[in-house]
């Protein structure tokens, strides 16, 4: 079944994902999931015990898409494809989430300095009888960072809403020696894979 219009629902608060969807001409309506409420978040982003980074990011993306799809039906909204995504950074098999403090951000960047880490972005699309999910993995190698450059970066607002404590689309681009994978995936939405999934959901793209 093809959507009645060209729009999708985007179940994400990320401004980077909005920018990336606009880049490929996808129209969307935001469908915001709650994070901090008395009843708790709509979808928890806490990793389960012994959950691998790949399993974690896929589970969270799928749960967000499923919750948002059910919300569309519960609220009797116009039926459109729902897209959700989740991004995590991992090194040495450990998940690096969003730093809660400057000290935590500094510790993350010290861990990434001079080494290669992985950025995993999982994308899920739900629509009528379609429920697809794919995880894209990129390798990112950082230069060796001085204590001064780490401290200066962490004094900005940039690290604190991003997995791993940095954003490749911002000042942290200066830290990156090499990437292998998807630049847009590192930002939070791998466009090649996302476009293919949306086409299968009936969204016309070039």
C-alpha positions as CSV (number, residue, x, y, z in Angstrom):
1,X,0.0,0.0,0.0
2,X,1.5,3.3,-1.0
3,X,1.2,6.4,1.2
4,X,-1.6,8.9,0.3
5,X,1.0,11.6,0.4
6,X,4.8,11.9,0.2
7,X,5.3,12.5,4.0
8,X,6.6,10.3,6.7
9,X,6.5,10.5,10.4
10,X,9.9,11.0,12.0
11,X,10.1,9.6,15.5
12,X,13.3,11.5,16.5
13,X,14.2,14.7,18.3
14,X,17.6,14.9,16.4
15,X,18.1,18.1,14.4
16,X,20.7,16.3,12.4
17,X,18.2,13.6,11.2
18,X,15.9,16.4,10.1
19,X,18.6,18.1,8.1
20,X,19.6,14.8,6.4
21,X,16.0,13.9,5.4
22,X,15.6,17.4,3.9
23,X,18.9,16.8,2.0
24,X,17.3,13.9,0.1
25,X,13.9,15.6,-0.3
26,X,11.9,13.6,2.3
27,X,9.0,15.5,3.8
28,X,8.2,14.6,7.3
29,X,6.1,15.4,10.4
30,X,7.7,15.1,13.8
31,X,6.3,12.4,16.1
32,X,7.9,13.1,19.4
33,X,8.4,10.3,22.0
34,X,8.6,11.3,25.6
35,X,12.0,11.0,27.4
36,X,11.5,12.2,30.9
37,X,8.1,12.0,32.4
38,X,6.6,10.9,35.7
39,X,5.6,7.6,34.0
40,X,9.0,7.2,32.5
41,X,10.2,7.4,28.9
42,X,8.1,5.9,26.1
43,X,11.2,3.9,25.0
44,X,14.1,3.3,27.4
45,X,17.5,3.9,26.0
46,X,19.3,2.0,28.8
47,X,21.4,-0.9,27.6
48,X,20.4,-4.3,28.9
49,X,22.9,-6.5,30.8
50,X,25.3,-8.2,28.4
51,X,23.7,-6.5,25.4
52,X,26.1,-6.0,22.5
53,X,26.3,-2.5,20.9
54,X,24.7,-3.9,17.7
55,X,21.9,-5.6,19.5
56,X,21.3,-2.5,21.7
57,X,21.1,0.0,18.8
58,X,18.8,-2.3,16.7
59,X,16.5,-2.9,19.7
60,X,16.1,0.8,20.5
61,X,15.4,1.8,16.9
62,X,12.9,-1.0,16.5
63,X,11.1,-0.1,19.8
64,X,10.9,3.5,18.9
65,X,9.4,2.7,15.4
66,X,7.0,0.2,16.9
67,X,5.9,2.6,19.6
68,X,5.4,5.5,17.1
69,X,3.5,3.3,14.7
70,X,1.1,2.2,17.5
71,X,0.8,5.9,18.5
72,X,-0.4,6.7,14.9
73,X,-3.2,4.2,15.2
74,X,-4.1,5.1,18.8
75,X,-4.4,8.8,17.9
76,X,-6.2,8.0,14.6
77,X,-3.6,10.0,12.7
78,X,-3.2,9.9,8.9
79,X,-1.5,6.6,8.0
80,X,2.1,7.2,6.8
81,X,5.4,5.4,7.1
82,X,7.2,5.9,10.5
83,X,10.9,6.2,10.6
84,X,13.0,5.9,13.8
85,X,16.7,5.6,14.4
86,X,19.3,5.3,17.1
87,X,23.0,5.9,17.1
88,X,25.7,4.7,19.4
89,X,29.4,4.9,19.7
90,X,31.5,1.9,20.8
91,X,35.1,1.2,21.6
92,X,36.6,-2.0,23.1
93,X,33.1,-3.4,23.0
94,X,31.7,-0.7,25.3
95,X,28.9,1.6,24.5
96,X,29.6,5.3,24.9
97,X,26.3,7.2,25.4
98,X,25.7,10.9,25.8
99,X,28.0,12.5,28.4
100,X,26.1,13.8,31.4
101,X,28.9,16.2,32.5
102,X,32.0,17.9,31.3
103,X,34.2,15.4,33.2
104,X,32.4,12.5,31.4
105,X,32.8,14.2,28.0
106,X,36.5,14.7,28.6
107,X,36.9,11.0,29.7
108,X,35.2,9.8,26.5
109,X,37.4,11.9,24.2
110,X,40.5,10.8,26.0
111,X,39.4,7.2,25.4
112,X,38.8,7.9,21.6
113,X,42.0,9.9,21.2
114,X,44.5,8.3,18.7
115,X,42.3,5.3,18.2
116,X,39.6,3.8,15.9
117,X,36.1,3.4,17.2
118,X,32.8,2.4,15.6
119,X,29.7,4.4,15.1
120,X,26.5,2.3,14.7
121,X,23.3,3.8,13.5
122,X,20.2,1.6,13.2
123,X,17.2,2.7,11.2
124,X,13.7,1.2,11.4
125,X,10.7,1.9,9.2
126,X,7.2,0.6,10.0
127,X,4.3,1.0,7.6
128,X,1.2,-1.2,7.2
129,X,2.7,-4.7,6.7
130,X,6.3,-3.4,6.4
131,X,8.6,-3.6,9.4
132,X,12.3,-3.2,8.4
133,X,15.4,-2.4,10.3
134,X,19.1,-2.1,9.2
135,X,22.2,-1.1,11.1
136,X,25.1,0.7,9.4
137,X,28.5,0.5,11.0
138,X,31.3,3.0,10.3
139,X,34.9,3.1,11.6
140,X,36.2,6.5,12.7
141,X,39.9,7.1,13.6
142,X,40.7,10.1,15.7
143,X,44.0,11.9,15.7
144,X,45.9,12.0,19.0
145,X,44.2,14.9,20.9
146,X,45.9,17.3,23.2
147,X,44.5,17.9,26.7
148,X,43.9,21.5,25.7
149,X,41.9,20.7,22.6
150,X,39.8,18.2,24.5
151,X,39.1,20.7,27.2
152,X,38.3,23.5,24.8
153,X,35.9,21.3,22.9
154,X,34.1,20.1,26.0
155,X,33.7,23.8,27.1
156,X,31.3,24.2,24.1
157,X,27.7,22.8,24.1
158,X,28.5,20.4,21.3
159,X,29.4,17.1,23.1
160,X,26.4,16.8,25.4
161,X,23.5,15.7,23.2
162,X,25.6,13.2,21.1
163,X,26.6,9.6,21.6
164,X,30.3,9.4,22.2
165,X,30.5,13.0,23.2
166,X,31.2,14.5,19.7
167,X,29.5,15.5,16.5
168,X,31.4,14.9,13.2
169,X,29.3,17.7,11.5
170,X,30.7,20.3,14.0
171,X,34.0,21.2,15.5
172,X,34.9,17.6,16.1
173,X,35.5,17.2,12.4
174,X,39.0,18.6,13.3
175,X,39.7,15.4,15.3
176,X,38.9,12.9,12.5
177,X,41.9,11.4,10.6
178,X,39.9,8.8,8.6
179,X,36.5,7.3,8.3
180,X,35.4,4.1,6.6
181,X,31.7,3.8,6.1
182,X,28.9,6.4,5.9
183,X,29.4,10.0,6.8
184,X,25.7,10.6,7.1
185,X,25.5,7.4,9.2
186,X,28.0,8.9,11.6
187,X,25.8,12.0,11.8
188,X,22.8,9.8,12.7
189,X,21.1,8.7,9.5
190,X,22.8,6.6,6.8
191,X,21.1,8.1,3.7
192,X,21.7,5.4,1.2
193,X,20.1,2.7,3.4
194,X,17.4,5.0,4.6
195,X,16.4,6.0,1.1
196,X,16.1,2.3,0.0
197,X,13.9,1.5,3.0
198,X,11.6,4.5,2.3
199,X,11.3,3.5,-1.3
200,X,10.1,0.1,-0.2
201,X,7.5,1.9,1.9
202,X,6.2,3.7,-1.1
203,X,8.0,7.1,-0.8
204,X,9.1,8.3,-4.2
205,X,12.8,9.3,-4.2
206,X,15.2,10.0,-7.0
